[in-house]
Amino acid sequence: MTTATGPETGAALAVGDVVAERTVHLTRESLVRYAGASGDFNPIHYRDDVADRVGLPGVLAHGMLTMGLAVETVVAWAGDAGRILEYGVRFTRPVVVDAEAGADLVITAKVGALDDDTARIDLTVAFDGTTVLGKAQVRVRRQA
């Protein structure tokens, strides 16, 4: 289940405004589907025995999946993916997807800076109360 809320991206924006929030529930099925779409079949994304053997805390969500889900929160708010000018993150913590419970990503998008033409949207992406993407920033064209 996902939910998204936020004001329009017009001139009324102010630094500090939360423009979108949502929670995305990931399951092991989500990871298998992403593996098929992306071609990333590294077994750490679907096999507990392999994740354990290489010292991981469990099966991990793909970093690019986490990154994509995060920016999609901004795309939904902006209304057009073509308004995204730049996007970058640092991968700081893994998202462990439990076989039974799955994993919930909590994504908050907040205005970090504004100029005449663009808004920098800072993303906070958390799993189990811990931020998993660092310096997650999206530069968005303010006018369509």
C-alpha positions in Angstrom: 0.0 0.0 0.0 1.3 3.4 -0.9 0.0 6.9 0.0 1.3 10.3 -1.2 0.3 13.8 -0.3 1.7 17.2 -0.9 1.1 20.7 -2.3 1.6 21.8 -5.9 5.2 22.7 -7.0 4.4 26.3 -7.9 5.6 29.5 -6.4 4.0 28.9 -3.0 6.8 26.5 -1.9 8.9 27.4 1.1 12.1 25.8 2.4 11.1 23.2 4.9 7.7 22.3 3.4 7.0 18.6 3.3 5.8 18.0 -0.3 5.1 14.3 -0.2 5.1 11.3 2.1 4.4 7.7 1.6 5.1 4.2 2.9 6.0 1.4 0.5 5.7 -2.2 1.6 8.2 -4.5 0.1 7.9 -8.3 0.0 10.2 -11.0 -1.3 7.9 -11.2 -4.3 8.7 -7.5 -4.9 12.4 -8.3 -5.0 11.9 -11.2 -7.4 9.8 -9.0 -9.7 12.5 -6.3 -9.6 15.2 -8.8 -10.3 13.3 -9.9 -13.4 12.8 -6.3 -14.6 16.4 -5.2 -13.9 18.3 -8.3 -14.7 20.0 -8.2 -11.2 19.7 -11.8 -10.1 22.3 -11.6 -7.3 21.1 -14.3 -4.8 21.5 -11.9 -1.8 18.2 -10.4 -3.0 16.2 -13.6 -2.7 18.1 -16.4 -0.9 18.5 -16.4 2.9 21.3 -19.0 2.8 23.5 -16.9 0.5 22.8 -13.7 2.4 23.8 -15.5 5.6 26.9 -17.1 4.0 28.3 -13.7 3.0 27.6 -12.2 6.4 24.5 -10.1 5.6 21.7 -9.7 8.2 19.2 -11.2 5.7 17.9 -10.9 2.2 18.4 -7.3 1.0 16.3 -5.1 -1.2 18.1 -3.9 -4.3 19.7 -0.5 -3.8 18.4 0.7 -7.1 14.9 -0.4 -6.2 15.1 1.6 -3.0 16.4 4.6 -4.9 13.7 4.3 -7.6 10.9 4.0 -5.0 12.2 7.1 -3.3 12.3 9.3 -6.4 8.9 8.1 -7.5 7.5 9.9 -4.5 8.8 13.2 -5.9 7.6 12.3 -9.5 4.1 11.7 -8.2 4.1 15.1 -6.5 5.7 16.9 -9.5 3.2 15.3 -11.9 5.8 14.7 -14.6 9.0 12.7 -14.5 10.4 15.2 -17.1 10.6 17.8 -14.4 13.3 15.9 -12.6 16.7 17.5 -13.5 19.1 15.7 -11.2 18.9 12.9 -8.6 21.6 11.4 -6.4 21.9 9.4 -3.2 24.4 7.6 -1.1 23.5 4.0 0.0 24.1 4.0 3.8 22.2 1.1 5.2 20.6 -2.1 3.8 16.9 -2.8 3.7 16.4 -6.3 5.0 13.2 -7.9 3.6 11.9 -10.5 6.0 10.3 -13.6 4.3 7.1 -13.2 6.3 6.8 -9.6 7.4 8.5 -7.9 4.4 9.8 -4.4 5.0 8.3 -0.9 5.0 10.1 2.0 3.5 9.0 5.4 4.9 9.7 8.2 2.4 9.4 11.9 3.2 10.2 14.6 0.6 10.9 18.1 1.9 11.9 21.3 0.2 15.6 21.9 0.9 16.4 24.9 -1.3 14.7 27.1 -3.9 15.8 29.3 -6.7 13.8 31.0 -9.4 13.7 27.9 -11.7 14.2 24.8 -9.5 13.5 23.3 -6.1 15.9 20.9 -4.3 13.8 18.2 -2.7 15.6 16.4 0.2 14.4 12.8 0.7 14.5 10.9 3.9 14.1 7.2 3.3 13.9 5.1 6.4 13.5 1.4 7.2 12.8 0.2 10.7 13.5 3.7 12.0 16.9 4.0 10.4 17.8 6.2 7.4 18.9 4.0 4.5 19.8 6.6 1.8 22.1 9.5 2.6 22.2 12.8 0.9 19.2 11.9 -1.2 18.4 15.0 -3.2 16.3 15.7 -6.3 16.4 18.9 -8.3 13.0 19.6 -9.9 12.1 22.2 -12.5 9.5 24.4 -10.8 7.5 25.3 -13.9 6.1 22.7 -16.2 
